Amino acid sequence: MSEITKISGIMLMLCLILQSSALSTEFAGGTGKPSDPYQIATAEQLVSIGSDANLLDKHFVLVNDIDLDPNLPGGQVFYGPVIGQSSEALFEGVFYGNGHNILNLTIDSNTPSGLIGEIGSNGQLSNLGLIGVSISGFKAGSLAVINKGSIRDCYAAGTVSGYYDVGGLVGINWGSVTGSYSICDVMGDWNVGGLIGSSRMESEISYCHATGSVTGERKVGGLVGDASSTLVSQCYTTGPTSGNRDVGGLIGHCTFRCMITYCYATGSVDGDNNVGGLVGSLLSASIVLSYANGSVSGAEDVGGLVGFCFEEAYLCYFLKAEDGGGPDNGYGTAITQSDITQPANFVGWDFYGGSLDGLEDHWFMPPNSPPVLVWQTDITGLIAVPTLAGLTFNEAETALTNAGFIVGTVEYDYDRAVPADHVVWSKPAGYAMTGTIVNIVLSSGTYNWAGNPGQGNSEEPYQISSASQLESLADHPGLWDKHFILIDDVNMAGRTYQTALIAADANSAEGGFQGTPFTGSFDGNGFVISHLKIEPDVPSDFGFFRADLGLFGKIGAESNIHRVRLENVQITTGIPGTQRYLRSIGAIGALAAENEGTISDCSVTGHIIARQHTFG
């Protein structure tokens, strides 16, 4: 063996030994797999993720706080993202903060800046805090410059500054951000937001808040600077917002089927043009069940709720200018300081403790204070009720007991989707006080009309006394030429439908009604059908499609609908529960989308929110 061969062999062995040693000591533990994530315990281990492209799709967990203070060992001033430093190096892995914080992240750059450059569509970050951040870049977000994945239960505190697409947590959002918040002071020029700079196609922001100050030039918002095709639900802001044009307490510029629902803003808003307490400018977008009560000042197109608007605000409120709010420009309902603390003045809203709402509340009214969201548990004192639908009784009982609730009544009802002896729904849902009694309804399986006391003819119509019986009609088109009568009030709470309940359009992709109309008779007998809720799903490509929505999709020429009372109906197209906005050429009516028959002595209360042929 030659000397050169011996040396080469020794060097190869040394490389293998060093490589093995590096792999075994690179992280505090773990293999990077979902069941055994890499454990991060030091600044060096955190930074190493960004230096190895092979790590960007792995799983990680923080096992303690990490301090990146430039004056401490392992810390430094970064000049770009720490992880995922280019569009070719997306973070597609899973990063679980485990309740720990990354402290004193400092980035000073004129390029995109954040802990992560870009979170890919498969990337997930959760339960992570960033404390004491100092971020400066062209585009900037303390957690991520760009998010196309999922961010849940994350937060940031410090300062973030930049030029374009600057947010306290995320610069540009194309994915989902849930249960997260920012107390950062944010400064920039265009698309500047307390939480997110700009949010784009099919993105979702829910259960989030921002409390820092936000300063910019154009498209400046307390939560989001510029939002398009984004669902913003159950969010709030409290910090001051200032800018030049398109300045809003929640969103600066809201357009292209952006939907805002169950949100509020309380901070002051100051600008020149298109200035609003909640939204600066609203174009091809909608606001529902939301309010603003901060002071609003500006020169042109200024409003207590919305500054410049080509759309409608449904069931929305703002504090009157004389009480310290903003001017009334016709969008939203002006309300006084004393009235803003009374639930009765918020028509159509569901408050915790109210008697006329469904299973889940959204708003809570503290004593002598404006409304807050039920999930703000530090104010409300409420805790989350476990989701029980689909569980067995034993599973549901265990979940409730462990969460501090008491199992109440247990009843059975028919259900066309839930297997027998599994939970159909429970009440209350959402949030409630510890020790609250939760009632459960279990499934008896599908309803058999052969056992109904009626015969389905005009002399002996089928009798309906429960939501399950009414619901089961959807699966029996052979009965749609029969006769029916209500013999009791029917509460539909806890059930959500994507189509009309009876005689729905069978093919929403085709023009014209495609299906079997209802041609029988339906006598409400003076009883009430309450809390009918319809929320259609929407094509992923945002394409147009038909949607005939209502209790009945189509009533045929031979049909007779008589003495039906509908109360607290809610039909929404692409607002709560969906990420997209429905573009439909169908019809919507609480009782029926299309009618060719006879309707007499019927009444409806509730709300319908849509952009198409809409009728009460």
BADRENDO-400463 format. One line per field, with one value per residue (C-alpha): x, y, z; residue in three letters; residue number from 1. Coordinates in steps of 0.5 Angstrom, whole numbers, plus 500, padded with zeros to 3 digits. Example, Ala and Ser with C-alpha at 12.3 -4.5 7.8 and 13.67 -1.06 7.14 Angstrom:
% residues 2
u <- c(525; 527)
v <- c(491; 498)
w <- c(516; 514)
code <- c(ALA; SER)
pos <- c(1; 2)
This chain:
% residues 616
u <- c(500; 503; 504; 499; 493; 495; 494; 487; 485; 486; 483; 477; 476; 477; 472; 467; 468; 468; 461; 458; 460; 457; 451; 450; 452; 449; 442; 441; 437; 432; 432; 428; 422; 415; 415; 422; 424; 431; 431; 434; 437; 443; 443; 448; 443; 438; 442; 445; 438; 439; 446; 444; 438; 437; 434; 429; 424; 425; 421; 424; 422; 425; 427; 429; 429; 434; 438; 441; 443; 449; 453; 452; 456; 452; 449; 450; 447; 444; 444; 438; 433; 436; 433; 430; 435; 432; 426; 430; 431; 424; 422; 418; 418; 415; 418; 414; 416; 414; 412; 419; 422; 427; 430; 433; 433; 437; 437; 440; 439; 436; 434; 428; 429; 426; 427; 425; 425; 420; 415; 413; 406; 408; 411; 408; 410; 407; 407; 413; 415; 420; 421; 426; 426; 429; 428; 430; 429; 426; 421; 420; 416; 419; 417; 417; 418; 413; 408; 405; 404; 401; 403; 399; 399; 406; 407; 412; 415; 420; 420; 420; 421; 422; 420; 414; 410; 412; 409; 410; 409; 409; 411; 407; 402; 399; 397; 394; 395; 391; 391; 397; 399; 404; 406; 411; 412; 412; 414; 414; 412; 407; 403; 405; 401; 401; 401; 402; 404; 400; 395; 394; 390; 386; 389; 386; 387; 383; 383; 389; 391; 396; 397; 403; 403; 403; 406; 407; 405; 400; 396; 397; 393; 393; 393; 394; 396; 393; 389; 386; 382; 383; 378; 380; 375; 375; 381; 382; 387; 388; 394; 395; 395; 398; 399; 398; 393; 389; 389; 385; 385; 384; 386; 389; 386; 381; 380; 378; 373; 377; 372; 372; 367; 367; 373; 374; 379; 380; 386; 386; 387; 390; 391; 390; 386; 381; 382; 377; 376; 376; 378; 381; 379; 374; 373; 370; 370; 365; 365; 360; 359; 364; 366; 371; 371; 377; 378; 379; 382; 383; 382; 378; 374; 374; 369; 368; 368; 370; 374; 373; 368; 364; 361; 357; 358; 353; 351; 357; 358; 362; 363; 360; 365; 362; 364; 371; 370; 370; 365; 359; 359; 354; 358; 356; 351; 354; 353; 354; 359; 353; 350; 356; 356; 349; 348; 341; 344; 348; 342; 344; 350; 350; 353; 355; 349; 344; 337; 336; 343; 345; 350; 356; 357; 362; 362; 362; 360; 364; 361; 360; 365; 365; 364; 370; 371; 369; 376; 379; 379; 383; 377; 371; 374; 371; 375; 374; 369; 372; 369; 365; 362; 363; 366; 363; 359; 365; 370; 366; 365; 372; 374; 369; 371; 378; 377; 373; 365; 360; 356; 348; 343; 344; 339; 338; 336; 336; 342; 344; 351; 353; 354; 349; 351; 356; 355; 351; 352; 353; 351; 354; 360; 366; 367; 364; 365; 369; 363; 358; 353; 354; 348; 349; 345; 347; 345; 340; 342; 338; 330; 325; 319; 315; 315; 312; 305; 302; 301; 304; 297; 293; 288; 294; 300; 307; 308; 315; 317; 325; 331; 333; 326; 326; 334; 332; 328; 334; 336; 329; 327; 321; 318; 318; 311; 308; 304; 308; 306; 310; 307; 312; 318; 324; 331; 336; 342; 348; 347; 350; 349; 352; 346; 339; 336; 330; 330; 337; 340; 344; 349; 351; 357; 351; 346; 339; 336; 339; 335; 328; 323; 319; 312; 308; 305; 308; 304; 308; 302; 304; 310; 318; 324; 330; 337; 337; 345; 347; 355; 356; 363; 367; 371; 378; 379; 375; 370; 363; 358; 350; 348; 340; 340; 334; 330; 328; 332; 326; 319; 315; 308; 304; 307; 303; 308; 303; 304; 312; 315; 323; 327; 334; 336; 343; 346; 353; 357; 364; 364; 365; 368; 371; 377; 374; 369; 363; 362; 355; 349; 344; 339; 338; 332; 331; 325; 326; 331; 326; 319; 314; 308; 304; 307; 302; 302; 310; 315; 322; 328; 335; 340; 343; 350; 351; 353; 348; 340; 338; 331; 329)
v <- c(500; 507; 512; 517; 511; 511; 518; 518; 512; 516; 522; 519; 516; 522; 526; 520; 521; 528; 528; 523; 527; 533; 530; 527; 534; 539; 539; 537; 531; 528; 525; 531; 526; 528; 523; 525; 533; 536; 539; 546; 549; 554; 560; 556; 550; 555; 559; 552; 551; 556; 554; 547; 546; 539; 541; 546; 540; 537; 538; 542; 543; 549; 546; 552; 560; 562; 569; 572; 578; 580; 582; 574; 568; 565; 572; 577; 582; 578; 582; 578; 572; 567; 561; 560; 566; 565; 564; 557; 555; 555; 553; 547; 544; 544; 549; 548; 553; 549; 556; 558; 565; 567; 573; 580; 578; 583; 584; 590; 590; 593; 587; 582; 581; 576; 570; 566; 568; 564; 559; 554; 552; 545; 550; 550; 554; 554; 556; 561; 567; 573; 578; 584; 584; 589; 588; 593; 591; 593; 588; 585; 581; 579; 572; 571; 575; 571; 566; 561; 556; 556; 560; 558; 561; 565; 572; 578; 584; 590; 594; 592; 597; 597; 600; 595; 590; 591; 587; 586; 578; 577; 581; 578; 573; 568; 562; 562; 566; 564; 565; 570; 577; 583; 588; 591; 598; 598; 603; 603; 606; 602; 596; 597; 593; 592; 584; 583; 588; 585; 579; 576; 570; 565; 567; 567; 571; 569; 570; 575; 582; 587; 593; 597; 603; 603; 608; 609; 613; 609; 602; 603; 598; 597; 589; 589; 594; 591; 585; 582; 576; 575; 572; 576; 574; 575; 580; 586; 592; 597; 601; 608; 608; 614; 615; 619; 615; 608; 608; 604; 602; 594; 594; 600; 598; 592; 590; 584; 580; 581; 579; 582; 579; 579; 584; 591; 597; 602; 605; 612; 613; 619; 620; 625; 621; 615; 614; 610; 607; 600; 600; 606; 604; 598; 596; 590; 587; 587; 588; 584; 584; 589; 596; 601; 606; 610; 617; 618; 624; 626; 631; 627; 621; 620; 616; 613; 606; 606; 612; 611; 605; 602; 597; 596; 595; 590; 590; 595; 600; 606; 611; 618; 624; 628; 622; 621; 617; 619; 622; 619; 618; 613; 607; 603; 606; 611; 610; 614; 612; 610; 606; 602; 599; 596; 589; 591; 597; 592; 589; 582; 581; 574; 576; 571; 570; 572; 568; 569; 566; 559; 554; 559; 566; 571; 577; 579; 585; 587; 591; 599; 597; 596; 589; 584; 577; 571; 568; 574; 570; 575; 580; 575; 569; 564; 558; 554; 548; 542; 540; 534; 533; 526; 523; 517; 519; 517; 521; 527; 526; 525; 531; 536; 533; 534; 542; 543; 543; 539; 534; 536; 532; 527; 526; 523; 525; 523; 525; 523; 524; 522; 515; 512; 514; 519; 526; 531; 537; 540; 547; 551; 551; 556; 559; 558; 559; 554; 549; 550; 545; 542; 539; 533; 530; 523; 521; 515; 514; 516; 518; 513; 516; 510; 511; 518; 518; 522; 519; 524; 526; 532; 529; 526; 530; 528; 531; 534; 536; 536; 539; 532; 530; 537; 535; 528; 531; 533; 526; 524; 527; 522; 525; 532; 532; 530; 534; 536; 540; 542; 540; 544; 549; 546; 549; 548; 551; 547; 545; 548; 547; 548; 548; 549; 544; 542; 541; 544; 545; 538; 541; 548; 548; 548; 554; 554; 550; 542; 538; 536; 542; 541; 540; 538; 542; 545; 548; 551; 551; 557; 554; 557; 554; 558; 558; 556; 557; 556; 557; 554; 552; 556; 553; 553; 557; 563; 561; 563; 558; 557; 557; 557; 558; 558; 553; 551; 551; 551; 551; 548; 551; 546; 547; 551; 554; 556; 559; 558; 562; 563; 566; 568; 565; 566; 565; 568; 567; 566; 569; 566; 559; 559; 562; 565; 569; 566; 569; 566; 567; 564; 566; 567; 567; 565; 561; 559; 561; 560; 560; 558; 556; 559; 562; 565; 568; 567; 571; 571; 574; 574; 576; 574; 577; 576; 579; 576; 576; 576; 576; 576)
w <- c(500; 498; 503; 499; 500; 507; 508; 504; 508; 515; 512; 510; 517; 520; 516; 518; 525; 525; 521; 526; 532; 529; 527; 534; 538; 533; 537; 544; 542; 537; 530; 526; 525; 527; 533; 535; 533; 534; 540; 540; 547; 544; 540; 536; 534; 532; 527; 524; 521; 517; 514; 512; 507; 509; 515; 512; 512; 519; 526; 531; 538; 543; 550; 553; 552; 547; 548; 541; 544; 540; 547; 549; 546; 540; 539; 533; 529; 523; 516; 514; 516; 521; 517; 510; 507; 500; 496; 494; 501; 504; 511; 510; 517; 523; 529; 536; 541; 547; 550; 550; 547; 543; 546; 543; 536; 532; 524; 521; 513; 507; 505; 507; 515; 520; 524; 518; 511; 508; 511; 505; 504; 509; 514; 521; 527; 533; 541; 540; 543; 540; 546; 545; 537; 533; 526; 520; 513; 506; 508; 515; 520; 526; 525; 518; 512; 508; 511; 506; 511; 518; 524; 531; 538; 536; 539; 538; 542; 540; 534; 527; 521; 514; 507; 504; 507; 514; 520; 527; 526; 519; 513; 507; 509; 504; 509; 516; 522; 528; 536; 535; 537; 537; 541; 537; 535; 527; 522; 515; 508; 504; 507; 514; 520; 527; 526; 518; 513; 507; 507; 500; 496; 500; 507; 514; 520; 526; 534; 533; 536; 536; 541; 539; 535; 527; 523; 516; 509; 505; 507; 514; 519; 526; 525; 517; 512; 506; 505; 499; 499; 506; 512; 518; 524; 531; 532; 535; 536; 541; 539; 535; 528; 523; 516; 510; 506; 507; 514; 519; 526; 524; 516; 512; 505; 504; 498; 493; 497; 503; 509; 516; 521; 529; 530; 533; 534; 540; 538; 535; 528; 524; 517; 511; 506; 507; 514; 518; 525; 523; 515; 511; 505; 503; 496; 493; 501; 507; 514; 518; 526; 528; 531; 532; 538; 537; 536; 528; 525; 517; 512; 506; 506; 514; 518; 524; 521; 514; 511; 503; 501; 495; 499; 505; 513; 516; 523; 525; 529; 531; 537; 535; 534; 540; 544; 542; 536; 529; 524; 521; 513; 512; 513; 520; 526; 530; 537; 544; 549; 554; 549; 547; 554; 553; 549; 547; 542; 538; 534; 531; 535; 540; 547; 552; 557; 551; 550; 543; 540; 538; 541; 540; 542; 540; 544; 551; 555; 561; 566; 564; 558; 550; 548; 547; 544; 548; 547; 551; 557; 561; 561; 560; 565; 560; 558; 552; 552; 549; 542; 543; 536; 534; 540; 544; 551; 555; 551; 551; 559; 560; 556; 560; 566; 565; 562; 569; 566; 569; 564; 564; 561; 555; 550; 543; 537; 530; 525; 518; 519; 526; 528; 533; 540; 538; 540; 535; 539; 546; 549; 551; 546; 545; 551; 558; 566; 569; 572; 567; 566; 558; 555; 550; 545; 542; 535; 534; 527; 521; 522; 519; 516; 516; 523; 523; 526; 519; 512; 508; 505; 506; 511; 515; 513; 516; 523; 524; 531; 531; 528; 526; 522; 518; 517; 514; 509; 505; 504; 501; 495; 494; 500; 497; 494; 500; 506; 512; 518; 524; 531; 535; 535; 532; 534; 528; 533; 532; 525; 519; 512; 505; 501; 502; 507; 502; 495; 494; 487; 485; 481; 483; 477; 472; 470; 472; 478; 477; 482; 484; 487; 493; 490; 496; 502; 508; 514; 519; 524; 527; 530; 529; 526; 529; 528; 521; 519; 512; 510; 503; 501; 495; 490; 491; 484; 486; 480; 479; 481; 483; 490; 491; 499; 504; 507; 501; 494; 490; 491; 485; 482; 485; 492; 498; 504; 509; 516; 517; 522; 521; 527; 527; 520; 518; 511; 509; 503; 505; 511; 518; 517; 510; 507; 501; 498; 494; 487; 485; 480; 484; 489; 496; 501; 508; 506; 499; 494; 488; 488; 483; 488; 493; 500; 505; 512; 513; 517; 517; 522; 522; 517; 510; 508; 500; 494; 489; 488; 495; 498; 505)
code <- c(MET; SER; GLU; ILE; THR; LYS; ILE; SER; GLY; ILE; MET; LEU; MET; LEU; CYS; LEU; ILE; LEU; GLN; SER; SER; ALA; LEU; SER; THR; GLU; PHE; ALA; GLY; GLY; THR; GLY; LYS; PRO; SER; ASP; PRO; TYR; GLN; ILE; ALA; THR; ALA; GLU; GLN; LEU; VAL; SER; ILE; GLY; SER; ASP; ALA; ASN; LEU; LEU; ASP; LYS; HIS; PHE; VAL; LEU; VAL; ASN; ASP; ILE; ASP; LEU; ASP; PRO; ASN; LEU; PRO; GLY; GLY; GLN; VAL; PHE; TYR; GLY; PRO; VAL; ILE; GLY; GLN; SER; SER; GLU; ALA; LEU; PHE; GLU; GLY; VAL; PHE; TYR; GLY; ASN; GLY; HIS; ASN; ILE; LEU; ASN; LEU; THR; ILE; ASP; SER; ASN; THR; PRO; SER; GLY; LEU; ILE; GLY; GLU; ILE; GLY; SER; ASN; GLY; GLN; LEU; SER; ASN; LEU; GLY; LEU; ILE; GLY; VAL; SER; ILE; SER; GLY; PHE; LYS; ALA; GLY; SER; LEU; ALA; VAL; ILE; ASN; LYS; GLY; SER; ILE; ARG; ASP; CYS; TYR; ALA; ALA; GLY; THR; VAL; SER; GLY; TYR; TYR; ASP; VAL; GLY; GLY; LEU; VAL; GLY; ILE; ASN; TRP; GLY; SER; VAL; THR; GLY; SER; TYR; SER; ILE; CYS; ASP; VAL; MET; GLY; ASP; TRP; ASN; VAL; GLY; GLY; LEU; ILE; GLY; SER; SER; ARG; MET; GLU; SER; GLU; ILE; SER; TYR; CYS; HIS; ALA; THR; GLY; SER; VAL; THR; GLY; GLU; ARG; LYS; VAL; GLY; GLY; LEU; VAL; GLY; ASP; ALA; SER; SER; THR; LEU; VAL; SER; GLN; CYS; TYR; THR; THR; GLY; PRO; THR; SER; GLY; ASN; ARG; ASP; VAL; GLY; GLY; LEU; ILE; GLY; HIS; CYS; THR; PHE; ARG; CYS; MET; ILE; THR; TYR; CYS; TYR; ALA; THR; GLY; SER; VAL; ASP; GLY; ASP; ASN; ASN; VAL; GLY; GLY; LEU; VAL; GLY; SER; LEU; LEU; SER; ALA; SER; ILE; VAL; LEU; SER; TYR; ALA; ASN; GLY; SER; VAL; SER; GLY; ALA; GLU; ASP; VAL; GLY; GLY; LEU; VAL; GLY; PHE; CYS; PHE; GLU; GLU; ALA; TYR; LEU; CYS; TYR; PHE; LEU; LYS; ALA; GLU; ASP; GLY; GLY; GLY; PRO; ASP; ASN; GLY; TYR; GLY; THR; ALA; ILE; THR; GLN; SER; ASP; ILE; THR; GLN; PRO; ALA; ASN; PHE; VAL; GLY; TRP; ASP; PHE; TYR; GLY; GLY; SER; LEU; ASP; GLY; LEU; GLU; ASP; HIS; TRP; PHE; MET; PRO; PRO; ASN; SER; PRO; PRO; VAL; LEU; VAL; TRP; GLN; THR; ASP; ILE; THR; GLY; LEU; ILE; ALA; VAL; PRO; THR; LEU; ALA; GLY; LEU; THR; PHE; ASN; GLU; ALA; GLU; THR; ALA; LEU; THR; ASN; ALA; GLY; PHE; ILE; VAL; GLY; THR; VAL; GLU; TYR; ASP; TYR; ASP; ARG; ALA; VAL; PRO; ALA; ASP; HIS; VAL; VAL; TRP; SER; LYS; PRO; ALA; GLY; TYR; ALA; MET; THR; GLY; THR; ILE; VAL; ASN; ILE; VAL; LEU; SER; SER; GLY; THR; TYR; ASN; TRP; ALA; GLY; ASN; PRO; GLY; GLN; GLY; ASN; SER; GLU; GLU; PRO; TYR; GLN; ILE; SER; SER; ALA; SER; GLN; LEU; GLU; SER; LEU; ALA; ASP; HIS; PRO; GLY; LEU; TRP; ASP; LYS; HIS; PHE; ILE; LEU; ILE; ASP; ASP; VAL; ASN; MET; ALA; GLY; ARG; THR; TYR; GLN; THR; ALA; LEU; ILE; ALA; ALA; ASP; ALA; ASN; SER; ALA; GLU; GLY; GLY; PHE; GLN; GLY; THR; PRO; PHE; THR; GLY; SER; PHE; ASP; GLY; ASN; GLY; PHE; VAL; ILE; SER; HIS; LEU; LYS; ILE; GLU; PRO; ASP; VAL; PRO; SER; ASP; PHE; GLY; PHE; PHE; ARG; ALA; ASP; LEU; GLY; LEU; PHE; GLY; LYS; ILE; GLY; ALA; GLU; SER; ASN; ILE; HIS; ARG; VAL; ARG; LEU; GLU; ASN; VAL; GLN; ILE; THR; THR; GLY; ILE; PRO; GLY; THR; GLN; ARG; TYR; LEU; ARG; SER; ILE; GLY; ALA; ILE; GLY; ALA; LEU; ALA; ALA; GLU; ASN; GLU; GLY; THR; ILE; SER; ASP; CYS; SER; VAL; THR; GLY; HIS; ILE; ILE; ALA; ARG; GLN; HIS; THR; PHE; GLY)
pos <- c(1; 2; 3; 4; 5; 6; 7; 8; 9; 10; 11; 12; 13; 14; 15; 16; 17; 18; 19; 20; 21; 22; 23; 24; 25; 26; 27; 28; 29; 30; 31; 32; 33; 34; 35; 36; 37; 38; 39; 40; 41; 42; 43; 44; 45; 46; 47; 48; 49; 50; 51; 52; 53; 54; 55; 56; 57; 58; 59; 60; 61; 62; 63; 64; 65; 66; 67; 68; 69; 70; 71; 72; 73; 74; 75; 76; 77; 78; 79; 80; 81; 82; 83; 84; 85; 86; 87; 88; 89; 90; 91; 92; 93; 94; 95; 96; 97; 98; 99; 100; 101; 102; 103; 104; 105; 106; 107; 108; 109; 110; 111; 112; 113; 114; 115; 116; 117; 118; 119; 120; 121; 122; 123; 124; 125; 126; 127; 128; 129; 130; 131; 132; 133; 134; 135; 136; 137; 138; 139; 140; 141; 142; 143; 144; 145; 146; 147; 148; 149; 150; 151; 152; 153; 154; 155; 156; 157; 158; 159; 160; 161; 162; 163; 164; 165; 166; 167; 168; 169; 170; 171; 172; 173; 174; 175; 176; 177; 178; 179; 180; 181; 182; 183; 184; 185; 186; 187; 188; 189; 190; 191; 192; 193; 194; 195; 196; 197; 198; 199; 200; 201; 202; 203; 204; 205; 206; 207; 208; 209; 210; 211; 212; 213; 214; 215; 216; 217; 218; 219; 220; 221; 222; 223; 224; 225; 226; 227; 228; 229; 230; 231; 232; 233; 234; 235; 236; 237; 238; 239; 240; 241; 242; 243; 244; 245; 246; 247; 248; 249; 250; 251; 252; 253; 254; 255; 256; 257; 258; 259; 260; 261; 262; 263; 264; 265; 266; 267; 268; 269; 270; 271; 272; 273; 274; 275; 276; 277; 278; 279; 280; 281; 282; 283; 284; 285; 286; 287; 288; 289; 290; 291; 292; 293; 294; 295; 296; 297; 298; 299; 300; 301; 302; 303; 304; 305; 306; 307; 308; 309; 310; 311; 312; 313; 314; 315; 316; 317; 318; 319; 320; 321; 322; 323; 324; 325; 326; 327; 328; 329; 330; 331; 332; 333; 334; 335; 336; 337; 338; 339; 340; 341; 342; 343; 344; 345; 346; 347; 348; 349; 350; 351; 352; 353; 354; 355; 356; 357; 358; 359; 360; 361; 362; 363; 364; 365; 366; 367; 368; 369; 370; 371; 372; 373; 374; 375; 376; 377; 378; 379; 380; 381; 382; 383; 384; 385; 386; 387; 388; 389; 390; 391; 392; 393; 394; 395; 396; 397; 398; 399; 400; 401; 402; 403; 404; 405; 406; 407; 408; 409; 410; 411; 412; 413; 414; 415; 416; 417; 418; 419; 420; 421; 422; 423; 424; 425; 426; 427; 428; 429; 430; 431; 432; 433; 434; 435; 436; 437; 438; 439; 440; 441; 442; 443; 444; 445; 446; 447; 448; 449; 450; 451; 452; 453; 454; 455; 456; 457; 458; 459; 460; 461; 462; 463; 464; 465; 466; 467; 468; 469; 470; 471; 472; 473; 474; 475; 476; 477; 478; 479; 480; 481; 482; 483; 484; 485; 486; 487; 488; 489; 490; 491; 492; 493; 494; 495; 496; 497; 498; 499; 500; 501; 502; 503; 504; 505; 506; 507; 508; 509; 510; 511; 512; 513; 514; 515; 516; 517; 518; 519; 520; 521; 522; 523; 524; 525; 526; 527; 528; 529; 530; 531; 532; 533; 534; 535; 536; 537; 538; 539; 540; 541; 542; 543; 544; 545; 546; 547; 548; 549; 550; 551; 552; 553; 554; 555; 556; 557; 558; 559; 560; 561; 562; 563; 564; 565; 566; 567; 568; 569; 570; 571; 572; 573; 574; 575; 576; 577; 578; 579; 580; 581; 582; 583; 584; 585; 586; 587; 588; 589; 590; 591; 592; 593; 594; 595; 596; 597; 598; 599; 600; 601; 602; 603; 604; 605; 606; 607; 608; 609; 610; 611; 612; 613; 614; 615; 616)
